[in-house]
Amino acid sequence: MIDQAFADISACEFLIAESSEKAIGMGIEAGYSKGLGKRVMYIRHVNAEHFYHTFRPEQS
């Protein structure tokens, strides 16, 4: 299953990560995407209990 996800990520231009609930797999996929230099966009439900911090190099 992860092999297919990595193949799909390798073929895409960007990744949309739904992060309303904690999920290790989503983090792995987002990290893999960033490692390939792809843009990752995070979305979550407005009432989600947590959020993922997005790193923006222009803000560092």
Stockholm file with secondary structure:
# STOCKHOLM 1.0

chainA/1-60         MIDQAFADISACEFLIAESSEKAIGMGIEAGYSKGLGKRVMYIRHVNAEHFYHTFRPEQS
#=GR chainA/1-60 SS CHHHHHHHHHHCSEEEEECSSCCHHHHHHHHHHHHTTCEEEEECCTTCSCCCCCCCGGGC
#=GC SS_cons        CHHHHHHHHHHCSEEEEECSSCCHHHHHHHHHHHHTTCEEEEECCTTCSCCCCCCCGGGC
//
